[in-house]
C-alpha cells in the first residue's frame, strides 16, 4: 500500500511539513534519520525563533515540534533512508532492505556545516564555536572573535559579526581570498576586521568554553597561540543530497533546484523539497519551517489534482 506522503529528514522543515500534512489528513510517514532534529540539535540557545521571548534551547525547540507532529498522528521512524527511486509512481523509498511506496515525497534532509575537524572543535561547539553568525552573533557582543575561511560566506559572516564584536580576525590558509572582489574590499576596509594570512587552525583550546586557538603559518611552519572569545567556522555547507543524485536536479554544490518562484517542487512532479536542502542563502530555522509549511501545502494540492 502506498503512503500519501513520505517525509525524508526532520529538523524545522520536516517537522513543520509533518504538522501541516497531518492536519490535512495525509497521514504522513516521516523518516527522521539517525541525526534527528537537524542542526538545531547542535545549538544551545535559540533567541530568534518567534514565540519564545526568553529564548529556547535548540533540542528543546525540536522536541516541541516533534511532539506537535506526533499529536496530529505523524508516524515517525528513527531511521535513515538509504535509497530512492523517483523514476515512476508510486515513488520507492528504501530503509536498508525495507521498501516503502509513496504517492508524494517531501525532502527535508538539510545541509551540514563543514567543520575543520581539529582537536577541541567538537567539544566546544555551542561553547564559543559556531558555524552560523546570524544564529549566534548576538552572544558575542564586545568580544574579540575569529572567523575561519576565505570565501563569500566567510566575508559575510565577518561583516555581520562586526555589528557585535569589538574585533574580528579572519584566518585564511592562503594569501588571498577567493571571495568576490566587492566582498573582499568591504572586509579589508572595515576598521574592526583584521586578517591573518597563510595560516591554518591546528586546535581549539578551552575546557568549558573557547579560550584560544593553536595556529600554524603554512609558509614558516611556526606554531603559535591566539587568544579568542569566539570562533566562527565559515568554510561552507554541504547539502545532504547524496542519495538523490541522478534522481533530482541539483546545482553544482548539490542543493536541490526548485521549479518556479515560491514553489517547493523539485524536477520530479510529486517530489518537494523544504529547508536547507534547497536553501543556500538564508539557512535559518524559521525559513526552514516556512518552506516546510509550503511543501506540505504544495504536496496536498498536487495530490488533490491527481
C-alpha positions as CSV (number, residue, x, y, z in Angstrom):
1,X,0.0,0.0,0.0
2,X,1.3,3.5,-0.9
3,X,1.7,6.2,1.6
4,X,0.1,9.5,0.7
5,X,3.3,11.4,1.6
6,X,6.7,10.3,3.0
7,X,8.9,12.9,4.6
8,X,12.6,12.3,4.5
9,X,14.5,14.1,7.2
10,X,13.4,16.1,10.2
11,X,14.5,19.4,11.5
12,X,12.3,22.5,11.5
13,X,11.4,22.0,7.8
14,X,10.5,18.3,8.0
15,X,8.6,18.6,11.3
16,X,6.6,21.6,10.1
17,X,5.8,19.8,6.9
18,X,4.6,16.9,9.0
19,X,2.3,19.1,11.1
20,X,0.7,20.6,8.1
21,X,0.4,17.3,6.1
22,X,-1.0,15.5,9.1
23,X,-3.6,18.2,9.7
24,X,-4.6,17.9,6.0
25,X,-5.3,14.2,6.7
26,X,-2.4,13.0,4.6
27,X,-1.2,10.6,7.4
28,X,2.5,11.4,6.8
29,X,5.2,8.9,7.4
30,X,8.5,10.5,8.4
31,X,11.9,9.0,8.4
32,X,13.7,11.4,10.7
33,X,17.2,10.0,10.3
34,X,19.7,8.9,12.9
35,X,20.7,12.6,13.3
36,X,17.2,13.6,14.1
37,X,16.3,17.2,14.6
38,X,18.8,18.8,12.2
39,X,21.3,21.4,13.0
40,X,19.3,22.9,15.9
41,X,20.3,19.8,17.9
42,X,23.8,21.3,18.0
43,X,22.7,24.7,19.1
44,X,22.4,25.8,22.7
45,X,20.3,28.9,23.0
46,X,17.9,29.9,20.2
47,X,16.8,33.5,20.6
48,X,15.5,34.4,17.1
49,X,12.7,31.9,16.7
50,X,9.4,33.8,17.1
51,X,7.2,33.0,20.1
52,X,10.0,32.4,22.7
53,X,10.7,35.8,24.2
54,X,13.2,34.3,26.7
55,X,14.8,32.1,24.1
56,X,14.7,28.3,24.0
57,X,17.3,25.5,23.7
58,X,17.7,24.1,20.2
59,X,17.0,20.5,21.2
60,X,14.0,21.6,23.3
61,X,12.5,23.5,20.4
62,X,12.9,20.4,18.2
63,X,11.3,18.3,20.9
64,X,8.3,20.6,20.9
65,X,7.9,20.4,17.2
66,X,8.3,16.6,17.2
67,X,5.5,16.2,19.8
68,X,3.3,18.6,17.9
69,X,3.8,16.5,14.7
70,X,3.0,13.3,16.7
71,X,-0.1,14.9,18.2
72,X,-1.6,15.0,14.8
73,X,-0.6,11.4,14.2
74,X,2.5,11.7,12.1
75,X,4.3,8.3,12.2
76,X,7.9,8.9,12.9
77,X,10.7,6.3,12.4
78,X,14.2,7.0,13.6
79,X,15.9,5.6,10.5
80,X,18.0,6.8,7.6
81,X,16.7,6.5,4.1
82,X,19.3,4.6,2.1
83,X,18.0,4.8,-1.5
84,X,15.1,6.3,-3.5
85,X,13.6,5.7,-6.9
86,X,11.7,8.6,-8.4
87,X,11.5,7.4,-12.0
88,X,7.9,6.3,-11.7
89,X,5.0,6.4,-9.4
90,X,4.4,5.2,-6.8
91,X,7.8,6.5,-5.7
92,X,10.1,4.0,-3.9
93,X,11.9,4.7,-0.7
94,X,14.2,2.2,1.0
95,X,15.5,2.0,4.5
96,X,18.0,-0.8,4.2
97,X,16.2,-3.7,2.7
98,X,12.7,-2.4,3.6
99,X,10.9,-0.8,0.7
100,X,8.2,1.8,1.1
101,X,5.9,3.3,-1.6
102,X,4.7,6.9,-1.7
103,X,2.4,9.0,-3.9
104,X,4.4,12.1,-2.9
105,X,7.6,12.8,-1.1
106,X,8.9,15.8,0.8
107,X,12.6,16.0,1.2
108,X,14.0,17.9,4.2
109,X,17.4,16.3,4.8
110,X,19.1,19.7,5.4
111,X,22.7,20.7,4.9
112,X,25.7,20.1,7.1
113,X,28.1,22.8,8.0
114,X,31.7,21.9,7.1
115,X,33.9,21.8,10.1
116,X,37.7,22.0,10.4
117,X,37.8,18.6,12.3
118,X,40.7,19.8,14.6
119,X,41.2,18.8,18.2
120,X,38.8,20.6,20.6
121,X,36.3,21.7,17.9
122,X,33.6,19.2,18.5
123,X,33.8,19.5,22.3
124,X,33.5,23.3,22.1
125,X,30.6,23.6,19.5
126,X,28.0,25.7,21.1
127,X,30.5,26.9,23.7
128,X,32.0,29.7,21.7
129,X,32.4,27.7,18.5
130,X,29.7,28.2,15.9
131,X,29.1,27.8,12.1
132,X,26.3,30.4,11.9
133,X,26.9,34.1,12.6
134,X,23.2,35.1,12.2
135,X,22.2,32.4,14.7
136,X,24.8,33.1,17.4
137,X,26.5,36.5,16.7
138,X,24.3,38.3,19.3
139,X,26.0,36.3,22.0
140,X,29.4,37.8,21.2
141,X,28.8,41.4,21.9
142,X,32.0,43.4,22.7
143,X,34.2,40.2,22.3
144,X,37.2,39.5,20.2
145,X,36.4,36.7,17.8
146,X,37.8,34.8,14.9
147,X,36.3,33.8,11.5
148,X,37.9,30.9,9.7
149,X,37.5,30.9,5.9
150,X,38.2,32.9,2.7
151,X,35.1,32.7,0.6
152,X,32.0,34.9,0.3
153,X,30.3,33.2,3.3
154,X,33.4,34.0,5.5
155,X,33.3,37.6,4.4
156,X,29.5,37.8,5.0
157,X,30.0,36.3,8.5
158,X,32.8,38.6,9.4
159,X,30.9,41.7,8.2
160,X,27.8,40.6,10.1
161,X,29.8,40.0,13.3
162,X,31.3,43.5,13.3
163,X,27.8,44.6,14.5
164,X,28.5,42.8,17.8
165,X,32.2,42.0,18.3
166,X,34.9,44.5,19.3
167,X,37.3,42.9,16.8
168,X,37.0,40.2,14.1
169,X,40.1,38.4,12.9
170,X,39.8,36.4,9.7
171,X,42.2,33.5,9.5
172,X,42.8,32.2,5.9
173,X,45.1,29.5,4.7
174,X,46.1,31.3,1.6
175,X,47.5,34.8,0.9
176,X,44.4,36.0,-1.0
177,X,40.7,35.4,-0.6
178,X,38.6,33.5,-3.1
179,X,35.5,35.7,-2.2
180,X,34.1,38.1,-4.7
181,X,36.0,41.4,-5.1
182,X,33.3,43.6,-3.6
183,X,33.1,41.4,-0.5
184,X,36.8,41.4,-0.1
185,X,37.0,45.1,-0.4
186,X,34.4,45.7,2.2
187,X,36.1,43.3,4.7
188,X,39.6,44.7,4.2
189,X,38.4,48.3,4.6
190,X,36.4,47.6,7.7
191,X,38.1,49.1,10.8
192,X,37.1,46.2,13.1
193,X,38.4,43.5,10.8
194,X,42.0,42.2,10.7
195,X,43.3,39.3,8.6
196,X,45.9,36.6,9.4
197,X,47.1,35.2,6.0
198,X,48.7,31.8,5.2
199,X,47.5,30.3,8.4
200,X,45.6,27.2,9.5
201,X,43.9,26.3,12.8
202,X,45.6,23.3,14.4
203,X,43.5,23.0,17.5
204,X,40.8,24.8,19.5
205,X,41.6,25.4,23.1
206,X,39.5,25.6,26.2
207,X,37.6,23.3,28.6
208,X,34.0,24.7,29.2
209,X,34.3,27.4,26.5
210,X,36.7,28.5,23.8
211,X,39.7,30.4,25.1
212,X,42.1,30.3,22.2
213,X,43.4,28.7,19.0
214,X,46.6,26.9,18.2
215,X,47.5,28.2,14.7
216,X,50.3,27.4,12.2
217,X,51.7,29.5,9.5
218,X,51.8,27.3,6.4
219,X,54.9,29.1,4.9
220,X,57.1,29.2,8.0
221,X,55.5,26.2,9.9
222,X,55.6,28.4,13.0
223,X,53.0,27.4,15.6
224,X,51.5,30.0,18.0
225,X,48.6,30.5,20.3
226,X,45.9,33.1,19.6
227,X,43.5,34.0,22.4
228,X,39.9,34.4,21.3
229,X,36.5,34.6,22.9
230,X,34.6,33.1,19.9
231,X,35.3,31.2,16.7
232,X,33.0,31.0,13.6
233,X,33.9,28.4,11.1
234,X,32.8,29.7,7.6
235,X,34.1,27.2,5.1
236,X,30.7,26.4,3.6
237,X,27.9,23.9,3.9
238,X,27.3,20.5,2.2
239,X,23.7,19.7,1.3
240,X,22.6,16.2,2.4
241,X,21.6,15.1,-1.1
242,X,23.9,12.3,-2.0
243,X,21.1,9.7,-2.2
244,X,19.2,11.9,-4.7
245,X,22.0,12.2,-7.2
246,X,20.7,11.1,-10.6
247,X,17.1,11.3,-9.4
248,X,16.6,15.1,-9.0
249,X,18.2,18.2,-10.5
250,X,20.6,20.0,-8.2
251,X,23.2,22.8,-8.6
252,X,26.9,22.3,-8.8
253,X,27.2,22.2,-5.0
254,X,24.4,19.7,-4.5
255,X,21.5,21.9,-3.4
256,X,18.2,20.7,-4.9
257,X,16.9,23.1,-7.5
258,X,13.2,24.2,-7.3
259,X,10.8,24.9,-10.1
260,X,9.4,28.4,-10.4
261,X,9.1,31.3,-8.0
262,X,7.9,30.3,-4.5
263,X,7.4,26.7,-5.3
264,X,8.9,23.8,-3.4
265,X,8.5,21.5,-6.4
266,X,11.7,19.7,-7.5
267,X,12.4,18.5,-11.0
268,X,10.2,15.4,-10.5
269,X,6.4,16.0,-10.2
270,X,5.2,15.0,-6.8
271,X,8.6,15.4,-5.1
272,X,9.0,18.5,-3.0
273,X,11.9,20.0,-1.0
274,X,12.0,22.2,2.1
275,X,14.6,23.8,4.3
276,X,18.4,24.0,3.9
277,X,18.5,21.1,1.4
278,X,17.3,23.6,-1.2
279,X,18.4,26.9,0.5
280,X,22.0,28.1,0.3
281,X,21.0,31.7,1.2
282,X,19.1,32.0,4.4
283,X,19.7,28.8,6.3
284,X,17.5,29.8,9.3
285,X,15.2,27.7,11.4
286,X,12.3,30.0,10.8
287,X,12.8,30.0,7.0
288,X,13.1,26.2,7.0
289,X,9.9,25.9,9.0
290,X,8.2,28.3,6.5
291,X,9.2,26.2,3.5
292,X,8.1,23.0,5.3
293,X,4.7,24.6,5.5
294,X,4.8,25.4,1.8
295,X,5.9,21.9,0.9
296,X,3.1,20.3,2.7
297,X,0.5,22.6,1.1
298,X,2.1,22.1,-2.3
299,X,2.0,18.3,-1.8
300,X,-1.6,18.4,-0.7
301,X,-2.7,20.5,-3.7
302,X,-0.7,18.3,-6.1
303,X,-2.3,15.1,-4.7
304,X,-5.8,16.7,-5.0
305,X,-5.2,17.3,-8.7
306,X,-4.3,13.7,-9.3
